[in-house]
């Protein structure tokens, strides 16, 4: 369910690194918990993001949630298609609904994030806690 070549955070963001560029999005678990996404607020190209700090918000019919940067760097691109179609996050969170692309400031940060197997185990624990 979670792409094996991505890395994941405990706040339910994913990052996919290709060379010096990291593509960032929210996970399927996050979009499921949020419900129907109605608005996404993203930073401007050129903005600096810092690992662990909020860089935008996702608004759903249930709540507004911060989005946290899994890595530090400079925003090189935003997914402008989400302005007109935020529901894509519910439809394809690990693909077409990426949020931002970042030029990595510190590539070593990526190795501190969970791999797909660790994230799946983390999500399973969360779901177990919810049903308890």
N, C-alpha and C positions, 0 to 999 in steps of 0.2 A: 504493500500500500504506500509506503514512503520510499521515494527513490534512494537507492543505496549509495549514489555518488553525491548526495547532498549531506550537509551537516545541520544539526538542529539545536535549538535553545530550549530551556525550561519554560520560557515565555511563549513557546509554540511558533517561533519564526524558523524559517529554513534559509540556508545559504548554499548556493552552487557556485563554485569557483572555477573559472576558466582563465588560466594565465594570471594576470594581475587584476582581473575584474571579478567581482562577486555579485551575483544576482540574488536578491533578497525577496522573500514572500512570507506569507503565513501558511501554516500547515492545514491539512484537511481537518485535523482535530479542532484547531482554532476556529475555522469557519463553521464547523458543525456546532460548536459551543455558542458562537455568536448568533447563529440563525441567519435570516435573510439580510445580507449586506446592502445598505442603501446609499452609503457615501464613504469615500476614502479621502483623507487629507494627507498629501505627500509633500516632502520638502522640494525646494527648487533645485534645478541642476546647478552644481557648483557649491551647494551647501556641504558642510562637514558633518559627518555622523560619527558618534563615538560608541564603541561596543558597550552594551548594557544600558544605554540612554535612549529615551523615546525620540523617534524622528517623525512621527505622524500618528494619525488615528484612523480607526475603522469604526464606522457607525453602522449599527444594525437595528432591527426593529426592537431588540431587547436592550441595547446599551451602546455606549461609546467606549472603545478600548484603545489604549495606547499600543503602538507598535514599537518594539525595541530593536535597535541595531544589533545584529549578531557580531558584526565586525566594525572596525573604524576605517574611515576613509572619506573620499570626496564623491558626492553623487555625480555620476556622469550621464545618467539617463533616468527618466521616470516613465512609468507605464501610463501614458496619457489616455489610453483607451478606457481605463477604469473610471475616468471622470464621467463619461457618458454611459458606461456599463459596469457599475460596481458589482453587480450580481455575478460577474465572471469569477469573482473570488469564491462564490459558492459552487460554481460549475467546474472550475479547473484550477484549484489553488496551487498545485505544484507545476503548472505549465503556463498557459496564456495569462494567468492572473498574477504574474510576478509584480512586485511593487516598484523596486528601484534597482539600479545597477550602481555599484560603488567601485572606485579605484582603490584597491587595498592599501592602507597605510602600514599595516603590520600583518603580513600573511601568517605569522605564527599564531595569531588569535584563532584561526580556523581550527587548528589542532586541539584546542581546548573545548570545542563543541562536541555534542553527542553525534555518533554515527547513527545510521538508520535503526540498527538492532537495539542500541541503547535507548533511542527515543521511543521506539515501539514498546519497550519494557516500561519506560517512564509513563507513557500514556496508559498502558494496561493498569499500572498502579493507581493512577488518577481515576480511571473508570471504576476500579474496585472500591476506591474510597467513596466515590459518588453513590454507589449502590449499597454501601454499608449503612 
